[in-house]
Amino acid sequence: LTSFAINEPQTAHLFWSGREDLSAAVYLGEDGENLLLKVRVTDDRHHQPYRQMLMWKGDSVQFALNLPGQGTFWEFGLARLNSGENQVWIWRAPAAFHAETVVKAIRLETVRNETEKRTDYLARIPFAVIGLTPELRAKGIQFNLLVNDNDGEIRESYLAVTPGLGTEKQF
């Protein structure tokens, strides 16, 4: 967990207070044609007014894929807006790919359960649109993910699998 809240009494309510405040479970899989990413986020308050390239400022998921031979890694964003609308964004894509085409091909489903304070994200990413062939899958891919937390005031923190996405963009 990385916190952005200033350590002073007036901002104590922004500090992480445990699993109920922010936690996540991440599942990767495939269905023969798509890479499947499911993220189950427990968050006491869902707040996402930001769209597209600014979605990282609100509650959202960012993840990266590094596929062999593509030159750079992919950086994706998934969000459930306050309106309930789903949104996919790509900040970084290898030169041979068009981010807008890939965004349109990704199918994102989200569900917010206020009783359980949980948001589920399920992204279906077609192998073909990101160039993920059976040969590349056999070589292995690199993956990283973080969950951003904003309870209505600021992006107070993020929870990451490993360093590399939250501040500096690197694999």
C-alpha positions in Angstrom: 0.0 0.0 0.0 1.2 3.5 -0.9 -0.4 6.4 0.8 -0.6 10.0 -0.5 -2.3 11.5 2.5 -0.2 14.0 4.5 0.6 12.7 8.0 -1.3 15.3 10.1 -4.3 15.1 12.4 -6.7 16.8 9.9 -6.1 14.0 7.3 -6.2 11.0 9.6 -9.5 9.9 8.0 -7.6 9.4 4.7 -5.2 6.8 6.1 -5.7 3.1 5.3 -7.5 1.4 8.1 -7.5 -2.2 7.1 -8.9 -4.7 4.6 -12.4 -3.1 4.7 -10.9 0.2 3.7 -9.2 -1.2 0.6 -8.2 -4.8 -0.4 -8.4 -6.8 -3.6 -8.2 -10.3 -5.0 -6.9 -10.8 -8.6 -7.7 -13.6 -10.9 -6.2 -14.2 -14.4 -7.4 -16.8 -16.9 -8.4 -17.4 -20.5 -11.3 -18.8 -22.4 -9.6 -19.8 -25.6 -10.0 -16.4 -27.3 -9.7 -13.9 -24.5 -7.4 -13.1 -21.6 -9.7 -12.8 -18.6 -8.9 -10.5 -15.7 -11.2 -10.5 -12.6 -10.5 -8.1 -9.8 -12.6 -8.1 -6.7 -12.1 -4.9 -4.7 -13.3 -4.3 -1.2 -13.5 -0.5 -0.7 -15.6 1.2 2.0 -16.6 4.0 -0.4 -16.6 3.9 -4.2 -15.9 7.2 -5.8 -15.1 7.6 -9.5 -16.0 10.9 -11.2 -12.9 10.9 -13.6 -13.0 9.7 -17.2 -10.5 8.2 -19.5 -6.9 9.3 -19.0 -7.7 10.8 -15.6 -9.4 7.7 -14.2 -6.4 6.9 -12.0 -7.5 9.8 -9.8 -10.6 7.9 -8.7 -11.4 4.3 -7.7 -10.0 2.2 -10.5 -7.8 -0.6 -11.6 -4.6 -0.1 -13.5 -2.7 -3.1 -15.0 0.2 -3.7 -17.2 1.1 -6.5 -19.6 4.6 -7.0 -21.1 4.5 -9.4 -24.0 7.7 -10.7 -25.6 9.0 -8.9 -28.6 6.5 -6.0 -28.5 9.1 -3.3 -27.6 7.1 -1.7 -24.7 4.5 -2.8 -22.2 0.7 -2.2 -22.3 -0.8 -0.1 -19.5 -4.6 -0.3 -19.1 -7.2 1.3 -16.9 -10.6 -0.1 -15.8 -13.2 2.0 -14.0 -16.8 2.0 -12.9 -18.0 5.6 -13.0 -20.3 7.0 -10.3 -23.0 6.8 -13.0 -22.5 3.0 -13.2 -21.0 3.3 -16.7 -17.9 1.1 -17.4 -14.8 2.6 -18.9 -11.6 1.2 -20.3 -8.5 3.3 -21.1 -5.0 2.6 -22.5 -2.2 4.9 -21.5 0.6 3.0 -23.2 0.6 0.5 -26.1 3.3 -1.0 -28.3 3.9 1.0 -31.5 2.3 -1.6 -33.8 -1.1 -1.3 -32.1 -3.9 1.4 -32.0 -5.1 2.0 -28.5 -8.6 3.1 -29.6 -9.1 -0.1 -31.5 -8.0 -2.2 -28.5 -10.2 -0.2 -26.1 -13.3 -0.8 -28.2 -12.5 -4.6 -28.3 -12.2 -5.0 -24.6 -15.4 -6.1 -22.8 -15.6 -4.8 -19.2 -18.3 -5.7 -16.8 -18.5 -4.2 -13.3 -20.8 -4.6 -10.4 -20.9 -2.6 -7.2 -22.4 -4.2 -4.1 -22.9 -1.4 -1.5 -24.0 -3.9 1.2 -20.7 -5.8 0.9 -18.7 -2.7 0.0 -17.3 -4.6 -3.0 -16.7 -3.7 -6.7 -16.1 -6.6 -9.1 -14.4 -5.9 -12.4 -14.3 -8.5 -15.2 -12.3 -7.6 -18.4 -12.3 -9.8 -21.5 -9.3 -8.9 -23.6 -9.2 -10.6 -27.1 -5.8 -12.2 -27.6 -5.8 -11.0 -31.3 -6.1 -7.3 -30.5 -3.1 -7.3 -28.2 -1.0 -9.7 -30.3 -1.0 -12.4 -27.6 -0.4 -15.6 -29.7 -0.1 -19.1 -28.3 3.7 -18.9 -28.9 4.0 -15.7 -26.8 1.8 -17.3 -24.0 4.2 -20.3 -24.0 7.2 -17.9 -23.5 5.4 -16.2 -20.6 4.2 -12.7 -20.0 4.8 -10.2 -17.3 1.9 -8.7 -15.3 1.4 -6.0 -12.7 -1.7 -4.4 -11.2 -2.7 -1.7 -8.8 -6.0 -0.6 -7.3 -6.5 3.2 -6.7 -8.5 4.5 -3.8 -10.4 7.8 -3.6 -13.1 8.1 -1.0 -14.3 11.5 -2.3 -11.5 14.0 -1.5 -8.2 12.8 -3.2 -6.5 9.8 -4.5 -5.5 8.8 -1.0 -3.6 5.6 -1.8 -3.1 2.6 -4.0 -2.6 -1.0 -3.4 -0.1 -2.7 -5.8 1.0 -6.2 -6.6 4.6 -5.0 -7.1 6.2 -1.6 -7.6 6.3 -0.2 -11.1 2.9 1.3 -12.0 2.0 3.8 -9.2 4.7 6.3 -9.7 7.4 5.4 -12.1 6.2 3.4 -15.2 8.6 0.5 -15.5 8.7 -3.3 -15.7 
